[in-house]
Amino acid sequence: MSVVLGVDIGGSHITVALVDLHKRSVVTGSGKRKLVNARGSASQILDTWCEVINTVFTGMPAESRRIGIAMPGPFNYKEGISLIEDQDKFRSLYKMNIKLLLAERLGMAAESIRFVNDAASFLQGEVFCGAARHYHRVLGFTLGTGLGSAIYKEGVATDADLWKTTFRNVIAEDYLSTRWFTGRYEELNGESISGVKEILEENDQAIIKQLFLEFSENLGAFLLPQLSHFNTEAVVFGGNISNAHAHFLPTLEQFFKKRQLNIVLKKAQLNEDASLLGAASCWDIDK
């Protein structure tokens, strides 16, 4: 059977859809998305995930069900064990065998559930039929509640695990995720805010300009050594923050031009379909 359920687990949501591996496309009308309290208990998180998965699987025999899950790290992808401990999400799942817990709740065999890194899955999809098509050495970043990263070379995307890279005396994720925006916003105007989308909706152009200028400079400074190390042709940005690409990609392009670097910078084209396709493709025996 060529249809597999692709699952994208984010820090604030779950998105699922059936994927036709032969056509390499999402089955029209099969997609579902639901908000998740990533700070909730293990049971709350797992029950929410399974509710959405079961909704899409309705009518499909249990023995035919296969799932590919794009999951943020750190995570033991082979065994299905969460190793997320020091991030602002999924702490209640630490050291739990998510594969077995999902299999039990869903009434299916554990071997029918596979996990892949979310950033690698996203980039694999974008290289296959999205923004990074025709490039051979690509860095991909998912900018959101965390910092996902992947490198594509020799036909395969793998986790680059750059979120914990030392940057400005802390880790890169502290400067290149939602929490930097919300923290810096509060420093500038004394009010708390939930995310980048809400910052843009406030429509305070002076603060928006300053925030994205600083973010662009931080992102550029972080990328410089990575581009050299990986000999990168192009960089693709996904994740919720990338929806504000008009506010930072032009500035980032100028950052590199001033340093005589000819790097292609792209906003991801496939949105969450990239991760869904990449996750489901772990079952593609013909690739």
Long-range contacts (C-beta under 8 A, 24 or more apart in sequence): 1-64, 1-66, 3-27, 3-60, 4-66, 4-67, 4-68, 4-280, 4-283, 5-53, 5-56, 5-57, 5-65, 5-66, 5-67, 5-68, 5-280, 6-68, 6-70, 6-275, 6-276, 6-277, 6-278, 6-279, 6-280, 7-49, 7-53, 7-67, 7-68, 7-69, 7-70, 7-276, 7-279, 8-70, 8-118, 8-121, 8-272, 8-275, 8-276, 8-279, 9-49, 9-69, 9-70, 9-71, 9-72, 9-118, 10-36, 10-72, 10-118, 10-144, 10-145, 11-38, 11-72, 11-87, 11-88, 11-89, 11-90, 11-144, 11-145, 11-146, 12-36, 12-38, 12-89, 12-144, 12-145, 14-48, 14-49, 14-52, 15-272, 15-275, 15-276, 16-52, 16-53, 16-56, 16-276, 17-56, 17-273, 17-276, 18-56, 19-68, 19-276, 19-277, 19-280, 19-281, 21-280, 21-281, 21-283, 21-284, 21-286, 24-128, 24-129, 24-277, 24-281, 25-277, 26-273, 26-276, 26-277, 30-56, 31-56, 31-276, 32-56, 33-272, 38-88, 38-89, 38-90, 38-145, 39-88, 39-89, 39-91, 39-92, 40-92, 41-92, 42-92, 42-93, 42-96, 42-101, 45-90, 45-92, 45-93, 46-93, 46-98, 46-101, 46-102, 46-105, 47-105, 49-102, 50-102, 50-105, 50-106, 53-102, 53-106, 54-106, 57-106, 62-107, 62-108, 65-106, 65-108, 65-112, 66-112, 66-113, 66-114, 66-283, 67-102, 67-108, 67-112, 67-113, 67-114, 68-114, 68-115, 68-116, 68-279, 68-280, 68-281, 68-282, 68-283, 69-113, 69-114, 69-115, 69-116, 69-279, 70-115, 70-116, 70-117, 70-118, 70-121, 70-122, 70-275, 70-276, 70-278, 70-279, 71-98, 71-115, 71-116, 71-117, 71-118, 72-117, 72-118, 72-119, 72-146, 72-148, 73-117, 73-118, 73-148, 73-159, 73-161, 73-163, 74-161, 75-115, 75-117, 77-115, 77-116, 77-117, 78-115, 80-110, 80-113, 80-115, 87-146, 87-173, 88-145, 88-179, 89-145, 89-146, 114-282, 114-283, 116-278, 116-279, 116-282, 117-148, 117-150, 117-158, 117-159, 118-142, 118-148, 118-275, 119-148, 119-149, 119-150, 119-159, 119-160, 120-150, 120-157, 120-158, 120-159, 120-278, 121-157, 121-274, 121-275, 121-278, 121-279, 122-148, 122-150, 122-238, 122-268, 122-274, 122-275, 122-278, 123-150, 123-151, 123-152, 123-157, 123-236, 123-274, 123-278, 124-150, 124-152, 124-156, 124-157, 124-274, 124-277, 124-278, 124-281, 125-270, 125-273, 125-274, 125-275, 125-276, 125-277, 125-278, 125-281, 126-236, 126-238, 126-268, 126-269, 126-270, 126-274, 127-152, 127-157, 128-277, 128-278, 128-281, 129-270, 129-277, 130-236, 130-268, 130-269, 130-270, 130-274, 131-236, 131-266, 131-267, 131-268, 131-269, 131-270, 132-234, 132-236, 132-266, 135-233, 135-234, 135-264, 136-233, 137-230, 137-231, 137-232, 137-233, 137-234, 138-232, 138-233, 138-234, 138-235, 138-236, 139-223, 139-226, 139-227, 139-230, 139-232, 139-234, 139-235, 139-236, 140-235, 140-236, 140-237, 140-238, 140-268, 141-176, 141-235, 141-236, 141-237, 141-238, 141-239, 142-237, 142-238, 142-239, 142-242, 143-176, 143-177, 143-237, 143-238, 143-239, 143-240, 143-241, 143-242, 144-177, 144-178, 144-239, 144-240, 144-241, 145-177, 145-178, 145-179, 145-240, 146-173, 146-177, 147-172, 147-173, 147-176, 147-177, 148-239, 151-230, 153-230, 157-278, 160-226, 160-230, 162-226, 165-222, 167-218, 167-221, 167-222, 168-218, 172-222, 175-218, 175-222, 176-215, 176-218, 176-219, 176-222, 177-241, 178-240, 178-241, 180-215, 180-218, 181-211, 181-215, 181-241, 184-211, 184-214, 185-211, 195-240, 196-240, 196-241, 196-243, 196-244, 197-240, 197-243, 197-244, 200-244, 200-247, 208-247, 212-244, 212-247, 212-248, 212-251, 213-251, 215-248, 216-248, 216-251, 216-252, 216-255, 217-251, 217-255, 219-248, 219-252, 220-252, 220-255, 220-256, 224-259, 227-261, 227-263, 232-263, 233-263, 233-264, 234-263, 234-264, 234-265, 234-266, 235-263, 235-264, 235-265, 235-266, 236-266, 236-267, 236-268, 237-265, 237-266, 237-267, 237-268, 238-268, 238-271, 238-274, 238-275, 242-267, 242-268
